[in-house]
Amino acid sequence: MGIIITLIVGGIIGWLASIVMRTDAQQGIFLNVVVGIVGAFLGNILGGMFGSGASLSSFDPVGLLWAFIGAIVLLAIVNLVRRGSVR
């Protein structure tokens, strides 16, 4: 059951991050889920540096915030590599 929750929450976080970074029209639902999950992993690393990590399988607000920040950082890196500038 944890993997299903992770996919759903990861998709929502990836979708919200893609709206913030204005890349929603370029991505489908699959890429939103991937961005959300990889962003949560990146947020876990970033949050670990500051004492708190991200976990999508639990609804910890701090963890969800770090996952969202990680997804935004991931999309910024992808935009930087793809276009040479961050939107």
Helices and strands as residue ranges (DSSP letters): H 2-20, G 24-26, H 29-49, H 61-83
